[in-house]
Amino acid sequence: MDAPLLTTPLDAWHRRLGARMVPFAGYAMPVRYDFAGVLADRCRSGVLAEHLHCREKAALFDVSHMGQAMLEGPGAAEALERLVPGDIMGLKPGRQRYTLLTNEAGGIIDDLMVANFGGDRLLLVVNASRKDIDFPHIQAGLPSGVTLTVLPDRALLALQGPAAASIVGSALPFMGVAETEVEGIGCFISRSGYTGEDGFEISFPAAHAEALADRLLAHAAVVPAGLGARDSLRLEAGLCLYGNDIDETTTPIEAGLTWVIGKRRKMSWDFPGGAIIRDQLDNGAPRLRVGIRPDTRTPARGGTEIVDAGIVTSGGFSPTLNAPIAMGYVRRALAEDGTVLTLMVRGKALPATVVPMPFVPHKYAR
């Protein structure tokens, strides 16, 4: 018998707002909303409307299912750096960095955000589907005096879109972090985003989840958005989803994530899988993640075969471009922009072309 789905602190809040709930990473999560009342005046119902509202104004995403933990103690940055290719020791207080946990084969155990809140305190945010793997993996590599404290009693909201900064009232730079208040509630906030838009991630005690969500939703520019819009937004931004586009069988080089390897780390390559990853950087990986534009109106979903080339890992319809887009892995010889591919969609061979990513330009604060 399947285990019952877990819920976030906003489960009842989602349902009151007309959310359609679906299983995701072991949680009941909103995939879209049927707006009524005052929200119907702000936004039409459905994934497409939520997506476009985020691009034009601001959307509020519940990402409380993700794993949060505080890594603390003298040498915390050095200890984490042994497990990732990123420059964690060089991460200054008030800044955060995207990095990867890698295995000895060079595969990606997970991607995560690391924020330096000063005083040998690093806040880690990992994927919901991997937190039960990530945290024991990190814990096993810690020296005496460095502790990892999982934070299951914290909620996490992502407010994304061009109106987000004025609503949060923060002048943080891109990839900046701070310990502050939002709508009168003490929070850790960061400025980044999984949508390609400017945005903020707000970590705070779960007991205040509905209060803070309501206060943010009171702003006329904000609507809640579900997993459907979050997925289409991140696909337009050319960003990876763990389990689809990256996993323990893909390396950072194959995934187009070479940029996460810190300059100083390339001097020693002393992280799990470093020798394999270095060889691929120097000599080329056998396959590469690429952007794909189908030449018809038919979307190519994840799992679609790229004939004699590879496989689509994420795909769907782009509301911004009003066209299908996808990304996937192809043999290195076929990874150049402009290369013509053939997609096998529902038994039909359809033409497509390799294109640059992101599909929609990023609008992060700079």
VEXDRENRO-148447 format. One record per residue: x, y, z of N, C-alpha, C, O in turn; chain. Coordinates in steps of 0.1 Angstrom, whole numbers. Layout:
<pts>
<<X Y Z> <X Y Z> <X Y Z> <X Y Z> "A">
...
</pts>
This chain:
<pts>
<<9 -12 0> <0 0 0> <9 12 0> <19 13 7> "A">
<<5 22 -9> <13 35 -9> <11 42 4> <1 43 10> "A">
<<22 49 8> <22 57 20> <13 69 17> <12 74 6> "A">
<<6 74 27> <-3 86 25> <6 98 22> <17 99 26> "A">
<<0 107 14> <8 119 9> <10 128 21> <1 130 30> "A">
<<22 134 21> <25 144 31> <18 157 27> <15 159 15> "A">
<<17 167 36> <11 180 32> <20 191 37> <28 189 46> "A">
<<20 202 31> <27 214 35> <18 222 45> <6 219 46> "A">
<<24 231 52> <16 239 61> <5 247 55> <-4 253 61> "A">
<<5 248 41> <-5 256 34> <-16 247 27> <-23 252 18> "A">
<<-16 235 31> <-26 225 24> <-40 230 24> <-47 231 14> "A">
<<-45 234 36> <-59 239 37> <-61 252 30> <-71 254 24> "A">
<<-51 260 30> <-51 273 23> <-52 271 8> <-60 278 2> "A">
<<-45 262 2> <-46 259 -12> <-60 254 -15> <-66 259 -25> "A">
<<-65 246 -7> <-79 240 -10> <-89 251 -10> <-99 251 -17> "A">
<<-88 260 0> <-98 271 1> <-98 280 -11> <-108 286 -15> "A">
<<-86 281 -18> <-84 289 -30> <-87 282 -43> <-85 288 -53> "A">
<<-93 270 -42> <-97 263 -53> <-86 255 -61> <-87 253 -73> "A">
<<-75 251 -53> <-64 244 -59> <-68 230 -63> <-76 223 -56> "A">
<<-63 226 -75> <-64 211 -78> <-51 205 -73> <-40 209 -78> "A">
<<-53 196 -64> <-41 190 -57> <-37 177 -64> <-46 169 -68> "A">
<<-24 175 -65> <-19 163 -72> <-7 157 -63> <-1 165 -56> "A">
<<-3 145 -65> <9 139 -58> <21 145 -65> <22 145 -77> "A">
<<31 149 -57> <44 153 -62> <54 151 -51> <53 157 -40> "A">
<<64 143 -54> <76 141 -45> <71 136 -31> <77 140 -21> "A">
<<60 129 -31> <54 124 -18> <45 133 -11> <40 130 0> "A">
<<42 145 -17> <34 155 -11> <21 157 -19> <21 155 -32> "A">
<<11 162 -13> <-1 167 -20> <2 182 -23> <4 190 -14> "A">
<<3 185 -36> <7 199 -40> <-3 204 -50> <-9 197 -58> "A">
<<-5 218 -51> <-14 224 -60> <-8 224 -74> <4 228 -76> "A">
<<-15 219 -84> <-10 220 -98> <-15 232 -105> <-9 237 -114> "A">
<<-27 236 -101> <-33 248 -107> <-45 253 -98> <-48 245 -88> "A">
<<-51 264 -100> <-61 270 -92> <-73 273 -101> <-72 277 -113> "A">
<<-85 272 -95> <-97 277 -101> <-101 289 -93> <-107 288 -82> "A">
<<-98 301 -99> <-100 313 -91> <-114 318 -90> <-122 316 -100> "A">
<<-118 323 -79> <-131 328 -77> <-130 341 -68> <-120 344 -63> "A">
<<-141 348 -67> <-141 360 -59> <-132 370 -64> <-131 373 -76> "A">
<<-125 377 -55> <-116 388 -58> <-105 383 -67> <-100 390 -76> "A">
<<-100 370 -66> <-89 365 -74> <-94 364 -89> <-85 364 -98> "A">
<<-106 361 -91> <-111 360 -105> <-110 373 -112> <-109 373 -125> "A">
<<-110 384 -105> <-108 397 -111> <-93 400 -115> <-90 408 -123> "A">
<<-84 392 -108> <-70 394 -110> <-64 386 -122> <-55 390 -129> "A">
<<-70 373 -123> <-64 364 -131> <-74 353 -136> <-82 349 -127> "A">
<<-74 349 -148> <-82 338 -152> <-77 325 -146> <-65 324 -143> "A">
<<-85 315 -145> <-81 302 -140> <-72 294 -150> <-74 296 -162> "A">
<<-63 286 -144> <-56 277 -153> <-41 280 -153> <-36 291 -150> "A">
<<-33 270 -158> <-19 271 -158> <-14 282 -167> <-5 289 -163> "A">
<<-20 283 -179> <-15 294 -188> <-17 307 -182> <-8 316 -183> "A">
<<-28 310 -176> <-30 323 -170> <-21 326 -158> <-16 337 -157> "A">
<<-19 315 -150> <-9 317 -138> <5 320 -144> <12 328 -138> "A">
<<9 313 -154> <22 315 -160> <24 329 -165> <33 336 -162> "A">
<<14 334 -173> <15 348 -178> <14 358 -167> <20 369 -168> "A">
<<6 355 -157> <5 365 -146> <19 367 -139> <23 378 -135> "A">
<<26 355 -138> <39 356 -132> <49 364 -140> <57 372 -135> "A">
<<48 363 -153> <57 371 -162> <53 386 -162> <62 394 -164> "A">
<<40 389 -159> <36 403 -160> <36 410 -147> <38 422 -146> "A">
<<32 402 -136> <31 409 -123> <38 401 -112> <50 402 -111> "A">
<<31 392 -105> <38 384 -95> <29 371 -92> <17 372 -91> "A">
<<36 360 -90> <29 348 -86> <36 342 -73> <48 343 -71> "A">
<<27 336 -65> <32 331 -52> <31 316 -52> <21 310 -55> "A">
<<43 309 -51> <44 295 -51> <47 290 -37> <56 295 -30> "A">
<<40 279 -33> <43 272 -21> <54 261 -24> <51 252 -31> "A">
<<66 263 -19> <76 253 -21> <81 247 -7> <93 244 -5> "A">
<<72 247 2> <75 242 16> <78 227 16> <84 222 26> "A">
<<76 220 5> <79 206 5> <94 204 4> <99 193 7> "A">
<<101 214 -1> <116 212 -2> <123 211 11> <117 215 21> "A">
<<135 205 11> <142 203 23> <150 215 27> <158 220 19> "A">
<<149 219 40> <157 230 45> <166 225 57> <161 217 65> "A">
<<178 229 58> <187 225 69> <197 236 71> <201 243 62> "A">
<<202 237 84> <212 246 87> <225 239 90> <225 230 99> "A">
<<235 242 83> <249 236 85> <257 246 93> <259 258 89> "A">
<<261 242 105> <268 252 114> <280 247 121> <282 235 122> "A">
<<289 256 124> <301 253 132> <313 257 124> <313 259 112> "A">
<<325 258 131> <337 262 125> <341 251 114> <341 239 117> "A">
<<344 256 102> <347 247 92> <335 242 84> <337 232 76> "A">
<<323 247 86> <311 243 79> <313 244 64> <309 234 57> "A">
<<318 255 59> <319 257 45> <329 247 39> <327 242 28> "A">
<<340 245 46> <351 236 41> <345 222 41> <348 214 31> "A">
<<337 218 51> <331 205 51> <322 202 39> <322 192 33> "A">
<<313 212 36> <304 211 25> <311 211 12> <308 203 3> "A">
<<322 219 11> <329 220 -2> <335 206 -6> <338 204 -18> "A">
<<338 197 4> <344 184 0> <334 176 -8> <337 166 -14> "A">
<<321 180 -7> <310 172 -13> <305 178 -26> <297 171 -33> "A">
<<309 190 -30> <303 197 -41> <314 203 -49> <325 205 -44> "A">
<<312 207 -62> <322 213 -70> <322 228 -69> <331 235 -74> "A">
<<313 234 -61> <312 248 -60> <322 254 -50> <327 246 -41> "A">
<<325 267 -51> <334 273 -42> <326 278 -30> <321 289 -30> "A">
<<325 270 -20> <317 273 -8> <325 281 2> <320 290 9> "A">
<<338 278 3> <346 286 12> <348 300 8> <350 309 16> "A">
<<346 303 -5> <347 317 -10> <333 324 -10> <332 335 -14> "A">
<<323 317 -5> <309 323 -5> <308 333 7> <310 329 18> "A">
<<306 346 4> <306 356 14> <293 356 22> <283 353 16> "A">
<<293 361 34> <281 363 42> <271 372 34> <276 382 28> "A">
<<259 369 34> <249 377 26> <248 372 12> <241 379 4> "A">
<<254 361 8> <253 356 -6> <249 341 -6> <251 334 4> "A">
<<243 337 -17> <240 323 -19> <246 318 -32> <249 326 -41> "A">
<<246 305 -33> <252 299 -45> <244 286 -49> <241 278 -40> "A">
<<242 284 -62> <237 271 -67> <248 262 -68> <259 265 -74> "A">
<<247 249 -64> <257 239 -65> <251 225 -66> <239 224 -67> "A">
<<260 215 -67> <256 202 -69> <262 192 -59> <274 194 -56> "A">
<<255 183 -54> <261 171 -48> <264 161 -58> <256 157 -66> "A">
<<277 157 -59> <281 147 -69> <285 134 -63> <289 133 -51> "A">
<<284 123 -71> <289 110 -66> <302 107 -73> <308 114 -81> "A">
<<308 95 -69> <322 92 -74> <322 89 -89> <333 89 -95> "A">
<<311 87 -95> <310 85 -109> <308 98 -117> <307 98 -129> "A">
<<308 109 -109> <305 122 -115> <291 126 -117> <287 136 -123> "A">
<<282 117 -113> <267 119 -114> <262 129 -104> <269 132 -94> "A">
<<250 134 -106> <245 145 -98> <235 138 -88> <224 133 -92> "A">
<<239 138 -75> <230 133 -65> <218 143 -63> <207 138 -61> "A">
<<221 156 -64> <210 166 -63> <216 179 -66> <228 181 -66> "A">
<<207 189 -70> <212 203 -70> <205 210 -58> <195 207 -54> "A">
<<212 220 -54> <208 227 -41> <213 241 -41> <222 245 -48> "A">
<<207 249 -32> <211 263 -29> <218 263 -16> <213 257 -6> "A">
<<229 271 -15> <236 272 -3> <237 287 0> <242 295 -8> "A">
<<232 292 12> <232 306 16> <240 308 28> <239 300 38> "A">
<<249 318 28> <258 321 39> <251 332 47> <251 344 43> "A">
<<247 329 59> <241 338 68> <251 343 79> <247 349 89> "A">
<<263 341 77> <274 345 86> <275 337 99> <266 329 102> "A">
<<286 339 106> <287 331 118> <288 316 116> <283 309 125> "A">
<<294 312 105> <296 298 102> <282 291 101> <280 280 106> "A">
<<272 298 95> <259 293 93> <256 293 78> <255 303 72> "A">
<<253 281 73> <249 279 59> <235 273 59> <233 262 64> "A">
<<226 280 52> <213 274 50> <213 266 37> <216 272 26> "A">
<<209 254 37> <208 245 25> <193 243 22> <185 240 30> "A">
<<190 244 9> <177 241 4> <179 230 -7> <185 233 -17> "A">
<<173 219 -5> <174 207 -14> <161 203 -20> <150 208 -15> "A">
<<161 195 -30> <148 190 -36> <141 181 -27> <146 173 -19> "A">
<<127 182 -27> <119 174 -19> <121 159 -21> <121 151 -11> "A">
<<122 155 -33> <124 141 -37> <137 135 -32> <139 123 -33> "A">
<<147 144 -28> <160 139 -25> <165 142 -11> <176 138 -7> "A">
<<156 149 -3> <161 153 10> <164 141 19> <173 142 27> "A">
<<157 130 17> <160 119 26> <173 112 22> <178 103 29> "A">
<<178 115 10> <191 110 5> <202 120 8> <213 117 13> "A">
<<199 133 5> <209 144 7> <214 146 21> <226 146 23> "A">
<<205 147 30> <209 150 44> <217 140 50> <227 143 57> "A">
<<214 127 49> <223 117 55> <236 116 48> <247 114 54> "A">
<<236 119 35> <249 119 27> <258 131 32> <270 128 34> "A">
<<252 142 34> <260 153 39> <265 151 54> <276 153 57> "A">
<<255 146 62> <259 143 76> <270 133 77> <279 135 86> "A">
<<271 123 68> <281 113 69> <295 119 66> <305 113 70> "A">
<<296 130 60> <309 136 56> <313 148 66> <323 154 63> "A">
<<306 150 76> <309 161 85> <319 158 96> <319 147 102> "A">
<<329 167 98> <338 165 109> <332 169 123> <321 174 123> "A">
<<339 165 133> <334 169 147> <334 184 148> <342 191 143> "A">
<<323 189 154> <321 203 156> <313 210 145> <309 222 147> "A">
<<309 203 134> <300 208 124> <287 200 125> <288 188 124> "A">
<<276 207 126> <263 200 127> <254 204 116> <254 215 111> "A">
<<246 194 112> <235 196 102> <222 195 110> <219 184 115> "A">
<<214 206 110> <201 205 116> <190 207 106> <188 217 100> "A">
<<182 196 104> <171 197 94> <160 205 100> <158 205 113> "A">
<<153 213 92> <144 223 97> <130 219 91> <125 226 82> "A">
<<123 209 96> <110 205 91> <99 215 95> <88 214 89> "A">
<<102 223 105> <91 232 110> <92 246 103> <87 256 108> "A">
<<98 247 91> <98 259 84> <91 258 71> <92 248 64> "A">
<<83 268 67> <77 269 54> <86 276 44> <96 283 48> "A">
<<83 275 32> <91 282 21> <82 287 10> <75 279 4> "A">
<<82 300 8> <74 306 -3> <83 312 -13> <93 317 -10> "A">
<<79 312 -26> <86 318 -37> <77 328 -43> <67 325 -49> "A">
<<80 341 -42> <73 352 -48> <81 356 -61> <92 361 -59> "A">
<<75 354 -72> <82 356 -85> <75 365 -94> <63 365 -95> "A">
<<83 373 -101> <77 382 -111> <82 396 -110> <88 400 -99> "A">
<<79 405 -120> <85 419 -119> <80 427 -108> <86 437 -104> "A">
<<68 424 -102> <63 432 -90> <68 427 -77> <65 433 -67> "A">
<<76 416 -77> <80 409 -64> <88 419 -55> <86 419 -43> "A">
<<98 426 -61> <107 434 -53> <99 445 -45> <101 448 -33> "A">
<<89 451 -52> <82 462 -45> <73 456 -35> <70 463 -25> "A">
<<68 444 -36> <59 438 -26> <67 434 -14> <63 436 -3> "A">
<<79 428 -16> <87 423 -5> <94 435 2> <97 435 14> "A">
<<96 446 -6> <103 458 -1> <117 456 2> <123 461 12> "A">
<<124 448 -6> <138 445 -4> <147 449 -16> <142 449 -27> "A">
<<158 454 -13> <168 459 -23> <180 449 -24> <190 453 -28> "A">
<<178 436 -19> <188 426 -21> <193 425 -35> <185 427 -44> "A">
<<206 423 -37> <211 421 -51> <207 406 -55> <203 398 -46> "A">
<<208 403 -68> <206 390 -72> <216 380 -65> <228 383 -64> "A">
<<210 369 -60> <217 359 -52> <222 364 -39> <231 358 -32> "A">
<<215 375 -34> <218 380 -21> <208 373 -11> <198 368 -15> "A">
<<212 373 2> <203 367 13> <204 376 25> <213 384 26> "A">
<<193 375 33> <193 384 45> <184 377 55> <174 370 52> "A">
<<186 380 68> <177 376 79> <170 389 82> <175 398 88> "A">
<<156 389 80> <149 402 81> <134 398 84> <131 387 88> "A">
<<125 408 81> <111 406 83> <104 409 69> <108 418 62> "A">
<<94 401 66> <85 403 55> <71 403 60> <67 393 67> "A">
<<64 414 58> <51 415 63> <50 413 78> <40 407 84> "A">
<<61 417 85> <61 416 100> <65 403 106> <65 401 118> "A">
<<69 394 97> <73 380 102> <87 378 99> <92 380 88> "A">
<<95 373 109> <109 371 108> <112 360 98> <106 349 98> "A">
<<121 362 88> <124 353 77> <138 353 74> <146 362 77> "A">
<<142 342 67> <154 342 58> <149 345 44> <140 338 40> "A">
<<154 355 37> <150 357 23> <162 356 14> <173 360 18> "A">
<<160 352 2> <170 352 -8> <164 357 -21> <152 357 -23> "A">
<<172 362 -30> <167 368 -43> <173 360 -54> <185 362 -58> "A">
<<165 351 -59> <169 344 -71> <156 340 -78> <148 348 -81> "A">
<<155 327 -82> <142 323 -88> <143 312 -98> <153 311 -105> "A">
<<133 303 -98> <133 292 -106> <124 294 -119> <120 285 -126> "A">
<<120 307 -121> <111 310 -132> <118 318 -143> <112 320 -153> "A">
<<130 323 -140> <136 332 -150> <133 346 -147> <139 356 -153> "A">
<<123 349 -138> <119 362 -134> <126 366 -122> <132 358 -115> "A">
<<126 379 -119> <131 384 -106> <122 378 -95> <110 376 -98> "A">
<<128 375 -84> <119 369 -74> <126 367 -61> <139 368 -60> "A">
<<119 363 -51> <124 360 -37> <119 347 -32> <108 343 -35> "A">
<<128 341 -24> <124 329 -16> <124 333 -2> <133 339 3> "A">
<<113 329 5> <111 333 19> <109 321 28> <100 314 27> "A">
<<119 319 37> <119 308 46> <115 313 60> <121 323 65> "A">
<<105 307 67> <100 312 79> <93 302 87> <90 291 81> "A">
<<90 304 100> <84 293 108> <70 289 102> <62 298 98> "A">
<<68 276 101> <56 271 95> <43 276 102> <33 276 96> "A">
<<44 279 115> <32 284 122> <27 296 116> <15 299 119> "A">
<<35 304 109> <30 316 103> <27 315 88> <24 325 81> "A">
<<26 303 83> <24 301 69> <12 307 63> <13 315 53> "A">
<<0 305 69> <-12 311 63> <-12 326 65> <-17 333 56> "A">
<<-7 331 76> <-7 345 78> <2 352 68> <-3 362 62> "A">
<<14 347 65> <22 354 55> <17 352 41> <17 362 33> "A">
<<12 340 38> <6 339 25> <-5 348 22> <-7 354 11> "A">
<<-14 350 32> <-25 359 31> <-21 373 29> <-27 381 21> "A">
<<-11 377 37> <-6 391 36> <0 394 22> <-1 405 17> "A">
<<7 384 17> <13 386 3> <2 386 -7> <2 394 -17> "A">
<<-8 377 -5> <-19 377 -15> <-28 389 -14> <-36 392 -24> "A">
<<-27 397 -3> <-35 409 -2> <-30 419 -12> <-38 429 -15> "A">
<<-18 418 -17> <-13 427 -28> <-20 424 -41> <-21 413 -45> "A">
<<-26 435 -47> <-34 433 -59> <-26 426 -71> <-33 421 -80> "A">
<<-13 427 -71> <-5 421 -82> <-3 406 -81> <2 400 -90> "A">
<<-6 401 -69> <-2 387 -66> <-14 377 -68> <-25 380 -64> "A">
<<-11 365 -74> <-20 354 -74> <-12 342 -70> <0 341 -73> "A">
<<-18 332 -64> <-11 319 -62> <-9 312 -75> <-17 313 -84> "A">
<<1 304 -76> <4 296 -88> <9 282 -84> <15 280 -73> "A">
<<6 272 -92> <9 258 -89> <20 252 -97> <27 260 -103> "A">
<<21 239 -95> <33 232 -102> <32 233 -117> <43 233 -123> "A">
<<20 234 -123> <20 235 -137> <27 247 -143> <35 246 -152> "A">
<<24 259 -137> <30 271 -141> <45 271 -137> <53 276 -145> "A">
<<48 266 -126> <62 265 -122> <70 257 -132> <82 261 -135> "A">
<<65 247 -137> <72 238 -146> <73 245 -160> <84 245 -166> "A">
<<63 251 -165> <64 258 -178> <73 270 -177> <80 273 -187> "A">
<<73 277 -166> <82 289 -164> <97 284 -164> <105 290 -170> "A">
<<100 274 -156> <114 270 -155> <118 263 -168> <130 264 -172> "A">
<<109 257 -176> <113 252 -189> <116 263 -199> <126 262 -206> "A">
<<108 273 -199> <111 285 -207> <125 291 -203> <132 296 -212> "A">
<<128 291 -190> <141 296 -185> <153 287 -188> <164 290 -185> "A">
<<150 275 -193> <161 265 -196> <167 259 -183> <178 255 -184> "A">
<<159 258 -172> <164 253 -160> <161 238 -158> <150 234 -162> "A">
<<170 231 -151> <168 217 -149> <158 213 -138> <157 221 -128> "A">
<<151 202 -140> <143 196 -129> <149 183 -125> <151 175 -134> "A">
<<153 182 -112> <159 169 -108> <150 157 -111> <138 158 -108> "A">
<<155 147 -116> <147 135 -119> <143 135 -133> <140 124 -139> "A">
<<142 146 -140> <139 147 -154> <152 150 -162> <156 142 -170> "A">
<<158 161 -159> <169 166 -167> <183 163 -161> <193 163 -168> "A">
<<183 161 -148> <196 157 -141> <193 146 -131> <182 146 -125> "A">
<<202 137 -129> <201 126 -119> <215 120 -117> <225 126 -122> "A">
<<215 109 -110> <228 103 -107> <236 97 -119> <247 93 -118> "A">
<<229 97 -131> <236 92 -143> <240 103 -152> <246 100 -162> "A">
<<238 116 -148> <242 127 -157> <253 135 -149> <252 136 -137> "A">
<<262 140 -156> <273 147 -151> <271 162 -153> <262 166 -161> "A">
<<277 171 -145> <276 185 -148> <279 190 -162> <273 199 -167> "A">
<<289 183 -168> <293 187 -181> <282 183 -191> <279 191 -200> "A">
<<277 171 -190> <266 167 -199> <254 176 -197> <247 179 -207> "A">
<<251 180 -185> <239 188 -182> <241 203 -186> <231 211 -184> "A">
<<253 207 -190> <255 221 -193> <256 230 -181> <253 241 -181> "A">
<<261 223 -170> <262 230 -157> <277 232 -153> <280 233 -141> "A">
<<285 233 -163> <300 234 -161> <303 247 -152> <312 247 -144> "A">
<<294 257 -154> <296 270 -147> <295 268 -132> <300 278 -125> "A">
<<290 258 -126> <289 256 -112> <302 252 -106> <304 253 -94> "A">
<<312 248 -114> <325 244 -109> <333 256 -106> <337 263 -115> "A">
<<336 259 -93> <343 271 -90> <357 271 -96> <363 261 -98> "A">
<<362 283 -99> <375 284 -106> <386 278 -97> <395 271 -102> "A">
<<385 280 -84> <395 275 -75> <394 260 -74> <404 253 -73> "A">
<<382 254 -76> <380 240 -75> <386 233 -87> <389 221 -87> "A">
<<387 240 -98> <394 234 -110> <409 233 -109> <415 227 -117> "A">
<<414 238 -98> <428 236 -95> <431 223 -89> <442 218 -90> "A">
<<422 217 -82> <424 205 -74> <415 194 -78> <419 182 -78> "A">
<<402 197 -82> <392 187 -86> <390 177 -75> <388 165 -77> "A">
<<391 182 -62> <390 173 -51> <376 172 -45> <374 174 -33> "A">
<<367 169 -54> <353 166 -49> <349 153 -56> <355 149 -66> "A">
<<338 146 -51> <334 133 -57> <332 134 -72> <325 143 -77> "A">
<<338 125 -79> <337 124 -93> <346 134 -101> <344 136 -113> "A">
<<354 141 -93> <362 152 -99> <370 148 -112> <371 155 -122> "A">
<<377 136 -111> <385 132 -122> <377 129 -134> <381 132 -146> "A">
<<365 123 -133> <357 120 -144> <351 133 -150> <351 134 -163> "A">
<<347 142 -142> <341 155 -147> <352 163 -154> <350 169 -164> "A">
<<364 163 -148> <375 170 -155> <378 164 -169> <381 171 -178> "A">
<<378 151 -170> <381 144 -183> <370 148 -193> <374 151 -204> "A">
<<358 149 -189> <347 153 -198> <349 168 -202> <346 171 -213> "A">
<<353 176 -193> <355 190 -196> <367 192 -206> <366 200 -215> "A">
<<377 184 -204> <389 185 -213> <387 178 -226> <391 183 -237> "A">
<<380 167 -226> <379 159 -239> <365 158 -244> <363 152 -255> "A">
<<355 164 -238> <341 163 -243> <333 152 -237> <338 141 -234> "A">
<<321 155 -234> <311 145 -229> <305 137 -240> <303 143 -251> "A">
<<301 125 -238> <294 117 -249> <281 123 -253> <277 121 -265> "A">
<<274 130 -245> <261 136 -248> <260 149 -241> <267 152 -231> "A">
<<251 158 -246> <249 171 -240> <234 175 -240> <226 171 -248> "A">
<<231 182 -229> <217 188 -228> <216 200 -238> <224 209 -238> "A">
<<205 199 -246> <203 210 -256> <188 215 -255> <179 208 -250> "A">
<<186 227 -260> <173 232 -262> <168 227 -276> <175 226 -285> "A">
<<155 224 -276> <148 219 -288> <136 226 -292> <127 228 -283> "A">
<<134 230 -304> <122 236 -309> <115 227 -319> <120 227 -330> "A">
<<104 220 -316> <97 213 -326> <92 222 -337> <88 233 -334> "A">
<<93 217 -349> <89 225 -361> <74 225 -363> <69 231 -373> "A">
<<67 217 -355> <52 217 -356> <46 223 -343> <53 227 -335> "A">
<<33 223 -342> <26 227 -330> <24 216 -320> <19 219 -309> "A">
<<29 204 -323> <28 193 -313> <39 193 -303> <50 192 -307> "A">
<<35 194 -290> <46 193 -280> <52 179 -279> <46 169 -281> "A">
<<65 179 -275> <72 167 -273> <75 166 -258> <82 174 -252> "A">
<<68 157 -251> <69 156 -236> <82 148 -232> <89 142 -241> "A">
<<85 148 -219> <96 141 -214> <95 126 -218> <84 120 -216> "A">
<<105 120 -222> <105 106 -226> <104 104 -241> <106 92 -245> "A">
<<101 114 -248> <100 113 -263> <114 109 -269> <124 115 -265> "A">
<<114 100 -278> <126 96 -284> <131 106 -295> <123 111 -302> "A">
<<143 109 -294> <150 117 -305> <157 107 -313> <167 101 -309> "A">
<<152 105 -325> <156 94 -334> <171 94 -336> <177 104 -341> "A">
<<178 83 -333> <192 81 -335> <200 92 -328> <211 95 -333> "A">
<<195 98 -318> <202 109 -311> <202 109 -296> <212 111 -290> "A">
<<190 107 -290> <189 107 -276> <174 108 -271> <166 101 -277> "A">
<<171 116 -261> <158 116 -255> <155 129 -250> <163 137 -245> "A">
<<142 133 -251> <137 145 -245> <135 143 -230> <129 132 -226> "A">
<<139 152 -222> <138 150 -207> <127 160 -202> <121 156 -191> "A">
<<125 171 -208> <114 180 -204> <108 186 -217> <116 190 -226> "A">
<<95 188 -217> <89 194 -229> <75 198 -226> <68 192 -218> "A">
<<70 207 -234> <56 212 -233> <54 224 -241> <62 227 -250> "A">
<<43 231 -238> <39 242 -246> <43 255 -239> <41 256 -227> "A">
<<50 264 -246> <54 277 -240> <43 287 -241> <40 292 -252> "A">
<<37 292 -230> <27 302 -231> <33 315 -236> <26 323 -243> "A">
<<45 318 -232> <51 331 -236> <54 331 -251> <52 341 -258> "A">
<<59 320 -257> <62 320 -271> <51 315 -280> <52 315 -292> "A">
<<40 309 -273> <29 303 -280> <34 293 -290> <30 292 -302> "A">
<<43 284 -285> <49 274 -293> <54 263 -284> <57 265 -272> "A">
<<56 250 -289> <62 240 -281> <77 242 -280> <83 247 -289> "A">
<<82 238 -268> <96 238 -266> <100 225 -258> <91 219 -252> "A">
<<113 222 -258> <117 210 -251> <132 211 -249> <139 219 -255> "A">
<<137 202 -240> <151 201 -239> <154 186 -236> <145 179 -231> "A">
<<166 182 -239> <169 168 -238> <184 165 -241> <191 175 -243> "A">
<<188 153 -241> <202 149 -243> <203 143 -257> <195 135 -261> "A">
<<214 148 -264> <217 142 -277> <232 139 -278> <240 144 -270> "A">
<<235 131 -287> <249 128 -289> <257 141 -292> <252 150 -298> "A">
<<269 142 -287> <277 154 -288> <278 159 -302> <277 171 -304> "A">
<<279 151 -312> <280 155 -326> <267 162 -331> <268 168 -341> "A">
<<256 160 -324> <243 166 -328> <239 178 -319> <228 182 -320> "A">
<<248 183 -311> <244 193 -301> <246 208 -306> <243 217 -298> "A">
<<251 210 -318> <253 223 -323> <239 230 -326> <230 223 -331> "A">
<<238 243 -323> <226 250 -326> <223 249 -341> <233 250 -349> "A">
<<211 247 -345> <207 246 -359> <206 232 -364> <202 229 -375> "A">
<<211 222 -356> <211 208 -360> <196 204 -361> <188 206 -352> "A">
<<193 197 -372> <179 191 -374> <178 178 -367> <187 169 -369> "A">
<<168 176 -359> <165 164 -352> <151 158 -357> <143 165 -363> "A">
<<149 146 -353> <136 140 -356> <130 134 -343> <137 126 -336> "A">
<<118 139 -339> <112 135 -327> <101 124 -330> <93 126 -339> "A">
<<100 114 -322> <90 104 -324> <79 106 -314> <80 102 -303> "A">
<<68 113 -318> <57 117 -310> <45 109 -313> <40 110 -324> "A">
<<40 101 -304> <29 93 -306> <29 85 -319> <19 84 -326> "A">
<<41 79 -322> <43 71 -334> <45 79 -346> <47 72 -357> "A">
<<46 92 -346> <48 100 -358> <62 107 -357> <66 112 -346> "A">
<<69 107 -368> <82 113 -369> <80 128 -372> <75 131 -383> "A">
<<84 137 -363> <82 151 -364> <96 158 -364> <104 155 -356> "A">
<<98 168 -373> <110 175 -373> <112 185 -361> <102 191 -356> "A">
<<124 188 -357> <127 197 -347> <142 202 -349> <149 197 -357> "A">
<<145 213 -342> <158 219 -344> <164 222 -330> <157 226 -321> "A">
<<177 220 -329> <185 224 -317> <186 239 -317> <190 246 -326> "A">
<<183 245 -305> <183 260 -304> <190 264 -291> <191 255 -282> "A">
<<194 276 -289> <200 280 -277> <190 281 -265> <178 283 -268> "A">
<<195 280 -253> <187 283 -241> <193 294 -234> <205 297 -235> "A">
<<184 302 -226> <170 299 -223> <161 303 -235> <165 310 -244> "A">
<<150 297 -235> <140 300 -246> <134 314 -245> <132 321 -254> "A">
<<133 318 -232> <128 332 -229> <139 338 -220> <144 332 -211> "A">
<<144 350 -224> <155 356 -216> <152 358 -202> <141 361 -198> "A">
<<162 355 -193> <161 357 -179> <160 372 -176> <165 381 -182> "A">
<<152 375 -165> <150 388 -161> <154 390 -146> <148 398 -139> "A">
<<164 383 -142> <169 384 -128> <174 398 -126> <179 405 -135> "A">
<<173 403 -113> <178 416 -109> <194 416 -111> <200 406 -106> "A">
<<199 426 -117> <214 426 -118> <219 439 -113> <231 442 -113> "A">
</pts>
